[in-house]
Amino acid sequence: MLQIYIDTEYAPEKCSLCSGTGYANGETCEGCGGQGDVLVAQPAIACPLCSGTGTLENGTCRACGGGGWALF
């Protein structure tokens, strides 16, 4: 199987779920694991499913893991 590797640069971006505090709803933020930021492929693109908020009506956006940034 042929594998193609693409050089992708990643940079930290502020977690949208906790607004960079590391805590959401009185607990460690599940979006960033308490770090306050998440590594995102550059250029950073807001998650199209939750519009970069990190949440949906039924809870945390699973497409971006709550971080608010597109992971593709």
C-alpha positions in Angstrom: 0.0 0.0 0.0 1.3 3.4 -1.0 1.4 5.9 1.9 1.6 9.6 1.2 2.8 11.9 4.0 1.8 15.5 4.0 3.8 18.0 6.1 1.2 19.7 8.2 2.1 22.4 10.7 0.2 22.5 14.0 -0.1 25.4 16.4 -1.9 25.8 19.7 -5.2 27.6 19.5 -7.5 28.7 22.4 -10.0 26.0 23.4 -13.5 27.3 22.6 -15.3 25.0 25.1 -13.6 26.6 28.1 -12.4 29.9 26.5 -8.9 29.0 27.4 -9.4 28.5 31.2 -9.0 24.7 31.2 -12.3 24.3 33.1 -15.9 24.0 31.8 -19.0 23.3 33.9 -16.9 23.2 37.1 -14.8 20.3 35.8 -11.6 19.9 33.8 -12.4 20.8 30.2 -12.9 17.7 28.0 -12.0 19.7 24.9 -8.5 20.5 25.9 -7.9 18.3 28.9 -7.4 21.3 31.2 -4.6 22.8 29.1 -6.6 25.8 27.8 -5.5 25.3 24.2 -5.6 22.5 21.6 -3.2 21.7 18.8 -4.7 22.6 15.4 -3.6 22.0 11.9 -2.7 25.4 10.3 -4.3 27.4 8.9 -6.8 27.1 11.7 -10.4 26.6 10.6 -13.4 26.9 12.9 -15.4 23.7 13.2 -18.1 23.8 10.6 -20.5 21.7 12.6 -20.6 23.8 15.8 -19.4 27.1 14.1 -16.4 27.1 16.4 -18.3 27.1 19.7 -17.4 23.6 20.8 -20.9 22.8 21.8 -24.2 21.6 20.2 -27.7 21.5 21.5 -27.1 18.0 22.9 -23.7 18.8 24.5 -20.1 18.8 23.4 -19.5 18.8 19.7 -17.9 15.4 18.9 -16.7 16.5 15.5 -14.1 18.8 17.1 -14.0 17.3 20.6 -15.2 20.6 22.0 -12.1 22.5 21.0 -14.0 24.5 18.4 -11.5 23.9 15.6 -11.7 21.6 12.5 -9.5 18.6 12.9 -9.1 17.9 9.2 
